[in-house]
Amino acid sequence: MSTFDTPIGRALTERKAGRPGFRPSLPGRETLLPYLVPVAIIAIWQLGCSVGWISSRIMPSPADVAAAFWATTLTGQLPHDILVSAARAFGGLLVGGSIGFLLGIANGVSKVSEQLTDTTLQMLRTIPHLAMIPLVILWFGIGEESKLFLTSLGVLFPVYLNTYHGVRNVDRDLIEMGRVYGMGNWTLFRKVIFPGALPSIFVGLRYALGIMWLTLIVSESIAASSGIGHMANNAREFMMTDVVVLSLVIYAVLGKLADVVARALERRALRWNPVYQK
């Protein structure tokens, strides 16, 4: 056993790391570069508000938005609305994404299932789901069911199309090779078809996340008694532009966090693929 594997060796290593000559690794260009444009926009935005180029009635400064964030956080309104909106969003993603995923798998592997359901799904897909808000309110009122229905409908079709596309575009040679090696239908699906379709499935998931937040913004602004959209709608009535802008920033941050999680899951699930290896 090496000396550095013992507790004493590890302690010496940690002590050495704390010496003045030790240089911890700093964030690299790949880590900082994606945030260059957002930081520059915020800086220009703040500068324009400070020198009077941008009226505070039209667009509050980042400092005013930060003050609104702090005030609504202290009152507990913002954390509550974020939790409510997040629960609605991911509830719709779970319901609509699951339905779209199962339909995409079924229609991808079964010709009979495709003939039965694909035409109907393509017809429904052409209907703008946000245009159904008045009808959905008549069906479900302004309760949670209406938001869940609209969000589920919005995320269903991106997940379905990309799952269907991924299954149908798996390399036929790999499937034939699996059959030659004696794989049954379930083993062939688990080891060949599903892994081959995963890149397209994750594309559908990431696209569905954007549709999810877009649908939630509209549905909460029109028919809701809580949530970030409801907070923005109330702020609009009282001309509180800082809170309205804060609501948009919160939506953007939540969308970015959801995309980061999706990309992390994508890299983990596809680490066998050379394209997703660093």
DRENNU-903412 format. One line per field, with one value per residue (C-alpha): residue number from 1; residue in three letters; x, y, z. Coordinates in pm, 1 decimal. Layout:
<rs>
num: NUM; ...
residu: ALA; ...
px: X; ...
py: Y; ...
pz: Z; ...
</rs>
This chain:
<rs>
num: 1; 2; 3; 4; 5; 6; 7; 8; 9; 10; 11; 12; 13; 14; 15; 16; 17; 18; 19; 20; 21; 22; 23; 24; 25; 26; 27; 28; 29; 30; 31; 32; 33; 34; 35; 36; 37; 38; 39; 40; 41; 42; 43; 44; 45; 46; 47; 48; 49; 50; 51; 52; 53; 54; 55; 56; 57; 58; 59; 60; 61; 62; 63; 64; 65; 66; 67; 68; 69; 70; 71; 72; 73; 74; 75; 76; 77; 78; 79; 80; 81; 82; 83; 84; 85; 86; 87; 88; 89; 90; 91; 92; 93; 94; 95; 96; 97; 98; 99; 100; 101; 102; 103; 104; 105; 106; 107; 108; 109; 110; 111; 112; 113; 114; 115; 116; 117; 118; 119; 120; 121; 122; 123; 124; 125; 126; 127; 128; 129; 130; 131; 132; 133; 134; 135; 136; 137; 138; 139; 140; 141; 142; 143; 144; 145; 146; 147; 148; 149; 150; 151; 152; 153; 154; 155; 156; 157; 158; 159; 160; 161; 162; 163; 164; 165; 166; 167; 168; 169; 170; 171; 172; 173; 174; 175; 176; 177; 178; 179; 180; 181; 182; 183; 184; 185; 186; 187; 188; 189; 190; 191; 192; 193; 194; 195; 196; 197; 198; 199; 200; 201; 202; 203; 204; 205; 206; 207; 208; 209; 210; 211; 212; 213; 214; 215; 216; 217; 218; 219; 220; 221; 222; 223; 224; 225; 226; 227; 228; 229; 230; 231; 232; 233; 234; 235; 236; 237; 238; 239; 240; 241; 242; 243; 244; 245; 246; 247; 248; 249; 250; 251; 252; 253; 254; 255; 256; 257; 258; 259; 260; 261; 262; 263; 264; 265; 266; 267; 268; 269; 270; 271; 272; 273; 274; 275; 276; 277; 278
residu: MET; SER; THR; PHE; ASP; THR; PRO; ILE; GLY; ARG; ALA; LEU; THR; GLU; ARG; LYS; ALA; GLY; ARG; PRO; GLY; PHE; ARG; PRO; SER; LEU; PRO; GLY; ARG; GLU; THR; LEU; LEU; PRO; TYR; LEU; VAL; PRO; VAL; ALA; ILE; ILE; ALA; ILE; TRP; GLN; LEU; GLY; CYS; SER; VAL; GLY; TRP; ILE; SER; SER; ARG; ILE; MET; PRO; SER; PRO; ALA; ASP; VAL; ALA; ALA; ALA; PHE; TRP; ALA; THR; THR; LEU; THR; GLY; GLN; LEU; PRO; HIS; ASP; ILE; LEU; VAL; SER; ALA; ALA; ARG; ALA; PHE; GLY; GLY; LEU; LEU; VAL; GLY; GLY; SER; ILE; GLY; PHE; LEU; LEU; GLY; ILE; ALA; ASN; GLY; VAL; SER; LYS; VAL; SER; GLU; GLN; LEU; THR; ASP; THR; THR; LEU; GLN; MET; LEU; ARG; THR; ILE; PRO; HIS; LEU; ALA; MET; ILE; PRO; LEU; VAL; ILE; LEU; TRP; PHE; GLY; ILE; GLY; GLU; GLU; SER; LYS; LEU; PHE; LEU; THR; SER; LEU; GLY; VAL; LEU; PHE; PRO; VAL; TYR; LEU; ASN; THR; TYR; HIS; GLY; VAL; ARG; ASN; VAL; ASP; ARG; ASP; LEU; ILE; GLU; MET; GLY; ARG; VAL; TYR; GLY; MET; GLY; ASN; TRP; THR; LEU; PHE; ARG; LYS; VAL; ILE; PHE; PRO; GLY; ALA; LEU; PRO; SER; ILE; PHE; VAL; GLY; LEU; ARG; TYR; ALA; LEU; GLY; ILE; MET; TRP; LEU; THR; LEU; ILE; VAL; SER; GLU; SER; ILE; ALA; ALA; SER; SER; GLY; ILE; GLY; HIS; MET; ALA; ASN; ASN; ALA; ARG; GLU; PHE; MET; MET; THR; ASP; VAL; VAL; VAL; LEU; SER; LEU; VAL; ILE; TYR; ALA; VAL; LEU; GLY; LYS; LEU; ALA; ASP; VAL; VAL; ALA; ARG; ALA; LEU; GLU; ARG; ARG; ALA; LEU; ARG; TRP; ASN; PRO; VAL; TYR; GLN; LYS
px: 0.0; 134.9; 222.1; -22.8; -309.6; -275.8; -456.7; -122.2; -29.8; -363.5; -323.3; 24.7; -111.0; -391.1; -144.7; 81.5; -214.1; -272.5; 77.9; 126.4; 299.7; -7.0; -213.2; -572.8; -717.5; -915.9; -1226.2; -1123.7; -1240.2; -1497.8; -1659.3; -1661.3; -1726.3; -2099.6; -2167.1; -1982.7; -2279.8; -2536.4; -2298.5; -2228.9; -2602.6; -2667.4; -2378.0; -2500.2; -2854.0; -2744.4; -2532.4; -2821.1; -3052.5; -2792.2; -2720.7; -3086.9; -3086.9; -3353.9; -3657.1; -3729.8; -4100.2; -4022.8; -3741.9; -3622.4; -3251.9; -3094.2; -3047.9; -3423.9; -3495.9; -3253.8; -3428.4; -3765.5; -3618.9; -3501.9; -3831.7; -4051.4; -3819.1; -3841.9; -4221.6; -4219.6; -4420.5; -4146.3; -4037.0; -4400.1; -4473.6; -4154.9; -4247.5; -4603.1; -4486.0; -4213.7; -4463.5; -4701.9; -4426.2; -4270.4; -4608.8; -4705.2; -4367.5; -4411.8; -4762.2; -4720.8; -4363.1; -4454.6; -4744.6; -4533.9; -4245.9; -4467.0; -4646.6; -4314.4; -4175.2; -4494.0; -4521.3; -4149.8; -4140.4; -4491.4; -4632.7; -4986.7; -4960.3; -4826.5; -5114.4; -5367.6; -5243.6; -4985.8; -5232.8; -5448.7; -5146.6; -5022.6; -5365.3; -5374.1; -5019.2; -5119.1; -5370.1; -5199.6; -5242.4; -5233.6; -5535.6; -5728.3; -5704.4; -6065.5; -6195.8; -5974.2; -6102.2; -6458.5; -6362.5; -6149.6; -6191.6; -5880.5; -5769.9; -5460.1; -5619.8; -5617.9; -5245.3; -5160.8; -5359.6; -5205.9; -4850.0; -4890.2; -5029.1; -4744.1; -4464.4; -4629.9; -4559.6; -4188.5; -4116.1; -4329.9; -4179.4; -3819.0; -3870.0; -4042.1; -3768.0; -3495.1; -3641.1; -3703.2; -3350.2; -3155.8; -2897.2; -3067.4; -2736.6; -2706.7; -3057.2; -2982.2; -2657.3; -2848.3; -3090.8; -2801.1; -2657.9; -2990.2; -3131.0; -3500.6; -3729.0; -3696.9; -3318.4; -3284.4; -3488.6; -3301.6; -2949.0; -2972.8; -3285.9; -3332.0; -2964.3; -2955.3; -3265.2; -3147.2; -2974.4; -3295.2; -3502.9; -3289.2; -3325.4; -3701.0; -3674.0; -3472.2; -3709.6; -4007.1; -3858.8; -3875.8; -4234.7; -4315.1; -4210.4; -4369.2; -4703.5; -4682.6; -4612.2; -4921.8; -5151.7; -5049.9; -5091.5; -5446.3; -5592.8; -5415.5; -5446.1; -5079.7; -4745.9; -4488.9; -4722.2; -4992.3; -4736.8; -4638.8; -5002.2; -5077.3; -4763.4; -4873.3; -5204.3; -5020.9; -4751.7; -4474.3; -4242.1; -3957.5; -4163.9; -4275.4; -3913.5; -3819.4; -4081.8; -3930.8; -3582.2; -3703.9; -3858.7; -3529.8; -3324.6; -3558.5; -3548.3; -3169.1; -3147.3; -3383.7; -3172.7; -2852.2; -3003.8; -3121.8; -2775.6; -2613.0; -2849.0; -2774.3; -2398.3; -2437.4; -2673.8; -2465.4; -2117.0; -2061.7; -2105.1; -1777.1; -1966.2; -2057.4; -1715.2; -1485.1
py: 0.0; 344.8; 593.7; 842.1; 591.7; 600.5; 859.6; 1023.9; 1043.2; 1201.1; 1454.2; 1548.1; 1587.8; 1815.2; 2017.9; 2058.4; 2173.4; 2452.4; 2597.1; 2937.1; 2777.5; 2570.2; 2712.4; 2593.6; 2549.4; 2847.3; 2827.9; 2786.5; 2967.5; 2700.1; 2762.9; 3143.1; 3205.8; 3109.7; 3377.9; 3656.6; 3771.7; 3768.5; 3963.2; 4214.5; 4262.2; 4323.5; 4570.6; 4765.2; 4752.6; 4895.1; 5161.8; 5270.0; 5302.7; 5490.5; 5757.3; 5796.3; 5632.3; 5385.0; 5509.3; 5325.3; 5323.1; 5125.3; 4903.8; 4903.1; 4870.2; 4541.1; 4696.2; 4760.1; 4403.9; 4271.6; 4484.9; 4343.4; 3993.8; 4057.6; 4214.8; 3937.5; 3673.7; 3824.6; 3823.5; 3459.8; 3535.6; 3453.6; 3116.1; 3006.3; 3109.8; 2941.4; 2613.8; 2631.6; 2704.0; 2437.1; 2177.0; 2263.6; 2259.1; 1927.9; 1769.9; 1852.1; 1730.6; 1401.0; 1340.0; 1469.9; 1348.2; 997.0; 977.3; 1113.0; 878.6; 568.0; 662.3; 731.4; 393.7; 210.4; 376.2; 338.0; -37.0; -131.5; -62.1; -135.6; 116.1; 378.3; 326.2; 351.9; 661.9; 861.4; 1034.2; 1142.9; 1271.6; 1470.5; 1630.7; 1725.1; 1856.8; 2122.9; 2274.5; 2554.6; 2433.1; 2788.8; 2873.6; 2616.2; 2820.8; 2951.9; 2600.5; 2454.4; 2713.4; 2609.8; 2245.1; 2271.3; 2626.9; 2809.9; 2529.9; 2316.9; 2082.3; 2345.7; 2420.5; 2051.3; 1978.7; 2261.4; 2189.3; 1817.7; 1887.2; 2125.1; 1881.2; 1570.1; 1628.6; 1726.2; 1416.5; 1197.9; 1315.6; 1289.7; 951.4; 819.9; 963.8; 816.8; 466.1; 467.4; 588.6; 328.1; 164.8; -129.5; -313.9; -313.0; -454.5; -729.6; -808.2; -838.7; -1081.9; -1283.8; -1312.8; -1453.1; -1154.2; -1165.3; -869.3; -733.2; -778.7; -621.5; -322.2; -283.3; -322.3; -183.0; 15.5; 217.5; 320.3; 417.8; 634.3; 810.9; 1108.7; 1198.4; 1141.6; 1388.0; 1644.3; 1609.2; 1644.5; 1964.4; 2110.6; 2010.4; 2193.8; 2520.3; 2455.2; 2364.2; 2703.0; 2891.4; 2720.9; 2778.4; 3150.6; 3201.2; 2977.3; 3131.6; 3483.8; 3416.4; 3160.0; 3124.0; 3230.9; 3164.2; 3110.2; 3331.2; 3421.9; 3525.7; 3739.7; 3910.4; 3969.2; 4132.5; 4345.4; 4462.1; 4586.1; 4798.6; 4915.8; 4736.4; 4684.9; 4564.2; 4267.0; 4194.5; 4187.3; 3979.7; 3722.3; 3696.3; 3658.2; 3382.2; 3198.2; 3229.8; 3101.2; 2807.5; 2721.0; 2731.8; 2512.0; 2258.4; 2253.0; 2207.9; 1907.9; 1762.1; 1802.1; 1641.4; 1344.2; 1329.5; 1316.5; 1052.3; 831.6; 864.1; 845.5; 532.7; 747.4; 907.1; 1223.4; 1291.6; 1217.0; 1502.7
pz: 0.0; -92.5; 178.7; 31.3; 75.1; 455.0; 671.5; 755.5; 388.5; 301.4; 582.8; 458.1; 108.1; 228.7; 436.3; 137.3; -69.6; 181.6; 150.9; -14.0; -309.4; -396.0; -681.7; -700.5; -1045.7; -1171.8; -1392.0; -1752.0; -2061.6; -2138.3; -1798.4; -1813.5; -2182.7; -2184.1; -1922.4; -2105.8; -2314.1; -2025.3; -1800.6; -2079.0; -2140.5; -1770.3; -1751.2; -2056.2; -1921.3; -1584.9; -1755.0; -1975.8; -1676.6; -1471.9; -1733.5; -1826.7; -2167.9; -2051.5; -1860.8; -1536.6; -1626.2; -1940.2; -1811.2; -1449.4; -1383.2; -1274.0; -930.6; -904.9; -1018.5; -755.1; -491.1; -598.8; -576.8; -221.9; -115.2; -255.3; -109.4; 239.1; 223.8; 111.0; -201.6; -453.3; -303.7; -286.4; -645.0; -771.2; -602.9; -740.2; -1096.5; -1083.1; -960.1; -1243.8; -1505.3; -1411.7; -1346.4; -1704.7; -1827.9; -1647.0; -1781.6; -2136.5; -2173.5; -2060.3; -2305.2; -2590.4; -2509.5; -2497.6; -2819.7; -2991.9; -2886.0; -2985.0; -3326.3; -3386.5; -3335.5; -3449.9; -3794.1; -3675.1; -3389.4; -3628.7; -3871.1; -3588.7; -3405.2; -3603.9; -3836.2; -3542.3; -3351.5; -3651.5; -3688.0; -3319.6; -3338.2; -3591.4; -3346.3; -3143.2; -2788.4; -2648.0; -2865.5; -2662.6; -2341.4; -2355.3; -2415.4; -2143.8; -1895.5; -1981.7; -1925.1; -1612.5; -1480.9; -1356.5; -1124.6; -1149.3; -1402.1; -1677.1; -1633.8; -1617.9; -1933.4; -2135.8; -2023.7; -2090.2; -2435.8; -2512.1; -2424.6; -2567.8; -2935.8; -2921.5; -2714.1; -2940.0; -3269.2; -3156.5; -2991.4; -3302.3; -3522.1; -3303.8; -3303.0; -3677.9; -3758.5; -3562.2; -3788.6; -3960.1; -3982.2; -3603.8; -3572.2; -3821.9; -3642.5; -3315.7; -3474.1; -3615.0; -3263.8; -3145.7; -2957.0; -2879.6; -2935.4; -2581.4; -2568.4; -2911.7; -2801.6; -2471.4; -2608.0; -2962.0; -3046.1; -2727.5; -2688.8; -3055.9; -3015.1; -2697.2; -2868.5; -3051.5; -2735.6; -2540.3; -2819.2; -2783.4; -2405.3; -2426.2; -2684.3; -2469.5; -2169.8; -2362.4; -2468.9; -2107.9; -1969.3; -2258.9; -2199.2; -1826.3; -1867.0; -2080.4; -1876.4; -1544.6; -1679.5; -1795.1; -1558.9; -1226.0; -864.6; -779.5; -948.2; -1117.9; -1404.2; -1157.4; -972.6; -1299.1; -1394.0; -1059.6; -1086.7; -1431.8; -1293.8; -1034.8; -1283.6; -1089.8; -1384.6; -1162.5; -1048.0; -1405.9; -1524.1; -1220.3; -1320.0; -1669.1; -1523.3; -1292.2; -1586.9; -1778.5; -1484.8; -1424.3; -1794.2; -1795.1; -1484.6; -1641.3; -1958.5; -1756.2; -1577.1; -1909.8; -2062.1; -1758.8; -1788.1; -2160.3; -2104.1; -1835.0; -2034.6; -2354.3; -2206.8; -2419.7; -2732.9; -2854.9; -2953.7; -2589.9; -2446.2; -2356.0
</rs>
